[in-house]
Amino acid sequence: MNYGKNKTKIFRIDLEWEELIVPNVEYINSQPFLVIHKEKLVDWKKKIYSESKAILTFKFGDFIEYNENPKKNKISTIEFSTSGCFGTCPVYKLTLNRDSLSIFNAQYYNFNENIEITYGKEEGVFSTTINKIDFDKLEEILNYCDFENLNKEYHVSHTDDQRGNLKITFNDGKVKTISDYGMVGTYGLKMIYEKLAELRFNQKWKKK
């Protein structure tokens, strides 16, 4: 991205390792979009693919699937947990509440990736009141992603990766769950996971 005055920033637009994509700038209603053409995995066991494309716009500081008419669902709780992987992926669970205390259960490799020091030692449970601006931003991104209509499950084609489990409670009791092996189900979900990971360190957590 060129921001002018010799200020540039590089963004990765592939989601999966060694993913073959064909990016193209296209204009829709006189607006520029980045259109990504690629193969979509239909059946990971049989390795069956079909052609797909994603129309991306630059929003929230990164590329995300374009949504012309995002909804305004009222989210009350966001729950997110990660599994381990073949390595030192951070394992944790976040329970973010709009109107009450939120919980950060730090299990492994959140604060130290040294296996010899941290293996088998849980790091602690923390609580705080999530900053309203940060919660509202998560809600805005999730609504822009049209989370209600995302798949219930996503998975990459490789193995030994991390799984993310997302649960959203909204509109007075409705629930949406998403299980994402590889944690790159969509560009929007990838952005959400990154924002959630940042919350582990940018809030005033107190150990219980």
N, C-alpha and C positions, 0 to 999 in steps of 0.2 A: 504494500500500500504506500502510495506517495502522498505525504501530507504537506508538500510544498516546503520551500526554504531548506532543501536538502535533508528533510526529515522523512525517513522511510522505515517501515517495519515489515518483517517477513512473517506470513501466516502459513501454517500447514493446512492444506485443504483435503488431504487424504485422511480417511478415518482408520483404516486397517493397514497393518504392515503389508508392504509390497502390493498394495491395492492398485490396480490399473484404472486410471480415470482419464477422461478427456474433458478438460475445462474449456469453457468458451464464454466470452462476454456477449450477452444478448440484450437487446432493448425491448422492453414490454411497456406499452403506453408511455413511450419516450423516457422511461427510467432504465438505467443500466443494472443488469443482474449478472451474477456469476452462475452459469448453468453447468452442472457437473454430470457428465454422462459416464455410466459404469455398468458393470454386470451386477445383478442383484441375486444373492443366494436364496433360492427357493426351497431347496431340500438339502440340508447340510450333510445328511447321511449318504445320499445318492449323488451329491455334488452337482445338483441341477441349478443352472443359473438362467436368469432372464435379464433383458436390458431394462435399465431404469435411469431416471435423471432426477436431479435435485436442483431447484431454483433457489439460489442463495442470495441473501442481501446482507449488507454489513450493518449490524445493529448490536447494541450492548457490548461493543468493543471487539466483536469477532463476527465470523460468518455464521449465519443461521438460516434455516429454511424460511422462505418468505411466506408471510401470512397476511393476506389483504384485510381480513376482518377478524382480528383476535377477540376472543370472548373476555368477559370480566368476571370469571368465577371467583368467589370468595373462599380462599384457602384458610383453614384453621390450623392444620397440622401437616408437617412434612416429616416423614420418617425415611431414613436412608441408612443402609448397612452395606458393608463390603466383606467379601470373603478373602481368604489368602490366595496366593499365587505361587508359582515356582520362583521364589525370590523373596524380597522384603517389601511387598506391597503393603501399605498401611491398612490394618484391619480395625474397623471402628463402627459404631452405630450412633447416629444422630437422631434425636427426637426433638423437632423444633415446633414449639407451640406459639401461636400468635398472642394468646392472652394469659399464658402462665409460664412457669419455669420450663426451660429447655434442658435436655440432658445430652452430654457427650460422653459415651462409653468408649474410652480409648483402650483397645485391647493390645495390639502389637504394632511396632514399627511406625508409630505416629511421631515420636520424638527422637527416636534413635534407630538407625537402620543396621546397627552392628549386631549380627546374629549372636555372637558369643556373649554379648552383654544382655540382650533383650529376649532371647528365645525362651518361650514358656512363661514369661513374666508379664502379666497384665499391667497396664500403665495407670489405670485408675478411672474413676467416674467423676465427671464434673457437671456443674449446673450453672445456669445464668439466665437472664432475661435477654433474649435476642434483640439486637438493635432493630427498631421498627423500620428504618430505612432499608436495612439489609433484607428483612423478611418481605417487605413490599416489593423489592427488586426481584427476589426469587419468584414471588407470585406473578409479577409482570412477565418474566421470562417464560414461566410454565404456561401461562395463558397464551403467550405468543406462539409457543410450541404446539398449542392445541392438544395438551396432554390427555384430555378425555378420549381422543380418538387415536392415540398412539397404540402400537401393538402391546400386548401383555408380555411378550417375550422377544428378546433379540439375542443374537449370538454371532460371534465371529467364527471364521472357518478354522483358525488355529487352536491349539490347546495350551494348557498350563497358564491361562490368564486369570484375571480377577473378575468376579461377578459383583454387580451392584444390584441391590434390591430397593426399589423406591415405592413408597406408599403415600398417597396424598388424600387427605380428608378435606372435603370442600362442600360448600352449599348445604350446611346443616346436616351432615351425615353421609353424603355420597363418598364413595371410596374408589380410587383408581390405583392399581398395583402394576408395576413394571419390573420384570426381571431381565437383566442385561448382562450376558456373559461377554466380557471384553470391554464393556462400558463405553461403547461408541455406536449405540443403536441408531442415533440420528445426530446431526450437528447440534441441534438444540439440546438433546439429552447430554451430550458431551460437555456442553457449556454449563448445564445445571450441575453435573458432577464436579466440575472444576470449582464452581462457586461454593458448593457444599464443602468441598475439601478445604477451601480457604477459611471457612467459618471456624474450623478447628483452632485457628491461630489469631483471628482478628476480632474475637469477642472476649469479654472479661469473664472467663470461666473460673469457677472456684471449685476446688477439689472437695468432694463430699466425705 
